[in-house]
Amino acid sequence: MAFSFPAFSYIIALIVDAFLIFFSIFHVIAIDELKTDYKNPIDQCNSLNPLVLPEYLLHLFMNILFLLSGEWISLLINVPLILYHIHRYRTRPVMSDPGLYDPTSIMNADVLTVCQREGWIKLAFYLLSFFLYLYGMIVVLIAV
């Protein structure tokens, strides 16, 4: 049993993925509150927008560790989501603050449905990734 940089990368990935799961759950709940008119769109966007860049940076940091440690399968699984994050942030509405959610357009039914679907897909991806990282960590730790 050897503790190596790939094992460290997987441990950090598990911790970061727990935060990403939390962000996704918060996103799904926030969009659901908007859908049921429980909260004001301005307040909700003000609570969602500050979490966008930390989510993207945490996900990128985790994958940089995979790149440096040579964990190619874990990196390749995450590349499509990284590319989606880059595309999503580049095509965001014009706003003065960083973030993705514009209070004036988020109540549009199409935008709200896309945001809700995005939240559920990210939540499923991060949950599956958590178990993949757990398995990868165990394999790396018991490899000779």
N, C-alpha and C positions, 0 to 999 in steps of 0.2 A: 504494500500500500504506500503510494508515493504522492505527496502533495506537490503539485506542479502548477505552472502558470495556467494551463487549461482548466485545472480544477478550480483555481482561484477565479478564473473567468466565469465558470458556471455558477459558482457561489454568488458572485456579484450579479450575474444575470438573474438568478432566482430572487434576489432581494429587489433588483430593479423591476423585474416582472411583477412582483407583488404590488409595487407602486403603480405600475401601468394598469394592472387589474383594477386597482382602486380608482384611478382616473377614468377608466372605461365605465365602471359602475356609476360613478358620479355623473358622467356624460349621459348615460342612458336614463338615469333618474331625472336629470335636469331637462332633457328633451321631453320626457313623459310629462313633467310638470307643465311645460309649455303647451303640450298637446291638449291637456285637460284644463287649460286656462287657470291653473292654480297660482302661477307666478307671472309677474310682469316680464315681458321680453327684454327690456333694458337691463333689469336687475339680473336676469338669468344669463344674458350675454356677458355682462360684467363679471359674473362669477365663472363662466366657462372660458373666456378668452385668455385670462392669465395662466391657465393650465395647458394651453396648446404648445407653446414653446418648450416648457419643461418636459412634457410628454415626448416630443420629438427629439429633444437633446438626450434624454435618458435612453431612448431606444437606439439612437445613434451611438452613444457611448458604449452601450452593451455590445453592439455589433463591431465596434472598433476593437474591443477586447477579444472578440471571437476572431477577428482578422489577425491580430497580433499573436494569438495563441495557436493559429492554424486550425481552428475548428470550422472547416469549410461547409459541412452540412448544415450546421446551425446558422452560419452566415447566409448561405444560399436560401434557406427557408425564410429569412427575414428581409432579403433584398427587395422582393415585391412590395412589402409594406413600406420600406424606406423610400422607394421610388414613388409610391402613392402619396406619402407624406410630403415629399418635395413637390409633386404635381399639385397637390391640394393647397399647399401654402403659396405657390406661385400664382395660382388662379383664384386666390381669395378675393373677396370684395375690397374695394378701395376704402380703407379706414385709417384713422390717425393713430390708433393703437395697434400693437401686434395682436394677432388672433385671427380666427376664421369666421366668427359668427357676428353678423350684422343685425342689430335689433330691428331695423326697418324691413328686412326681407326674410327673417327667420320664421315669421308666422305664416308665410306662404306654404300651402299644403305640400307642394312638391319638395321644397327645401327642407321642411320639417321631416318628411318621410325619408329623404336621403340621409339627413343627420341621424335619425333614429336607427336606420339600417346600418349606417357606418358604425355607430356605437355598439350595436349588437355583434357585428362582424369582428370588430376589434376586440371585444370582450371574449368572444369564442377563440380568436387567434391567440390572445395572451394567455388564456386558460390552457389551451393545448400546448403552447410554448412552455409554460411552467412545467408541465409533466415531461416534455422533451428535455428541458434543461436538467431536471432532476435525474432523468435516466442518463443523460450525458455525463453528469457529474459523477454518478455512481460508476459508470463504465470507466471514466478516466481515473477515478480513485483506485479501482481494483485492478487496473491494467498494470502489467509488470514492465 
